[in-house]
Amino acid sequence: MLFQWGLRKKQPANSATTKEQEQSGQAKDVPNGSLDTIVNVNIDIVQRTTGNSSDIVIRRFTIGEENPIHAAIVFTDGLVDEKIIYNFLLESLMTVNIPSSFSPKDLFLFIEQKLAAVGGVKHVQQWFDVFSSLLSGQTIIFIDGIPTALSASTKGGEYRSIEEPSTQLAIRGPREGFTESLRTNTAMIRRRIKNPNLWLETMKIGEVTQTDVGIMYIKGIANDEIVEEVKKRLRSIHIDSVFESGYIEQLIEDQTFTLFPTTYHTERPDVVAANLVEGRVAVIVDGTPFVLLAPAVFIQFFQAVEDYYARFDIATALRFLRVLIFFISLVAPAVYISATTFHQEMIPTPLVIAIAAQREAVPFPAFVEALIMEVTFEILREAGVRLPRAVGQAVSIVGALVIGQSAVEAGIVSSAMVIIVSITAIASFATPSFAIAISARLIRFLLMFLAAMFGFYGVIIGLLLMTIHLCSLRSFGVPYMSPLAPFIPANAGDTIFRVPTWAFKERPRLINQANIIRQGENQRPQPPDETNNE
């Protein structure tokens, strides 16, 4: 809010033009008003507005021989497919023979209806629409004598090819992930959901960047109130730039001061398609492979995509393991601090003697010891992420081994503490969602502090406060802990454990309330009836 207020304070007061530009998201340097009837005047405005940028290509030419009419096309190099422009626009325009009786208006309609052999041809009359189309990969056609231009769809350029997602790997399932192109991402979703009720609405967010943001949902399945709430929050965003979906995520979430993510992000098209069928809304941002899904619930972050491709018993066992992993990454150091500092009677006597022997030469209490090791591992983790991939892995592995062994030999930490911190670090890596894993990493330090102050009582108090906080969260009005709190028996089969696919009869009730039934009756497979066969 302070940032937005600072932007508005610099603008002239009582300026109607400025207010209109703010409401429409128009850049302040774009000229207002309609186009001129003279091509050269329009071209001069384009060159002056873009600062004679070298990537703005302008091609002047004439149409007709007996009564030539001046025209020009303008496009942005790198954002268009030049083969389409030269083969389907320029060649047709420069070689066509028109009658001498053709007026500029007749020629304009002739080009629109007969010559422009490309898709997405539309009229543009305002300069804001001209520059918006030009900088989005469209080609603008100016005709002398007409105060209207044609915008032709010629989008192209270089994009990253479709690859396997690096953040959500799956043993079984599709191998393609989203790219930085909005249209490529929406196409991958439509390949999976071939339904006309899959609606896509696009808006531009960012007064400077004019970033395309798409809202995709299935009409008739998605809750209309949630869809309208998503649109309302997106329309209320007034910011100068949007470069990644993280900008949008921070501006539309329900609760700002929380360590837990209240929107789900993924770069897998099959995950987005499955959530759309459940009734969620996808927010797709141009320029990033990460798509936002809303509303999100807590248990969703422990579900992997291959859970639905494997048998239910295997998926259930893996989900129990993931929840256990999350709990270990959350409380393991705090439990060790509590047990060794306040509750030694809870540890078996031989183990207590072994731990005491190891800690005999350590000058620090267990809390400081754990804090040193946790911070060291966080530094190594961050270094491994930022360094080049080949070097980063070597630094993480070698650094952890060398530092851990050296710290034990120097008497700074005990061997037991190295084991505890190592298990905690591995558990945090095994959590399927990075967004929830980073939350556990931060909460772990709070629980360590409470354990050093009050022992197991502090750990339990911390977990209770965390549970209360989780139950108070909402994601676009949906309780964050549903269907566990409030408990919904019909949807409990897709939480910590997963029921067989033939038992998925209903969609999540709090997310979708109109179209609940997702499959027919008697979907359970049955062996052939031997009596009928005889």
Secondary structure, 3 states (H helix, E strand, C coil): CHHHHHHHHCCCCCCHHHHHHHHHCCCCCCCCCECCCCHHHHHHHHHHHCCCCCCEEEEEEEECCCCCEEEEEEEECCCECHHHHHHHHHHHHHHCCCCCCCCHHHHHHHHHHHHCCCCCCEEECEHHHHHHHHCCCEEEEEECCCCCEEEEECECCCCCCCCCCCCCCCCCCCCCCCCCCHHHHHHHHHHHCCCCCEEEEEEEECCCCCEEEEEEEECCCCCHHHHHHHHHHHHCCCCCCCCCHHHHHHHHCCCCCCCCCCCEEECCHHHHHHHHHHCCEEEEECCCCCEEEECCCHHHHHCCHHHHCCCHHHHHHHHHHHHHHHHHHHHHHHHHHHHHHCCHHHCCHHHHHHHHHHHCCCCCCHHHHHHHHHHHHHHHHHHHHHCCHHHHHHHHHHHHHHHHHHHHHCCCCCHHHHHHHHHHHHHHHHCCCHHHHHHHHHHHHHHHHHHHHHCHHHHHHHHHHHHHHHHHCEECCEECCCCECCECHHHCCECCCECCHHHCCECCCCCCCCCCECCCCCCCCCCCCHHHHC
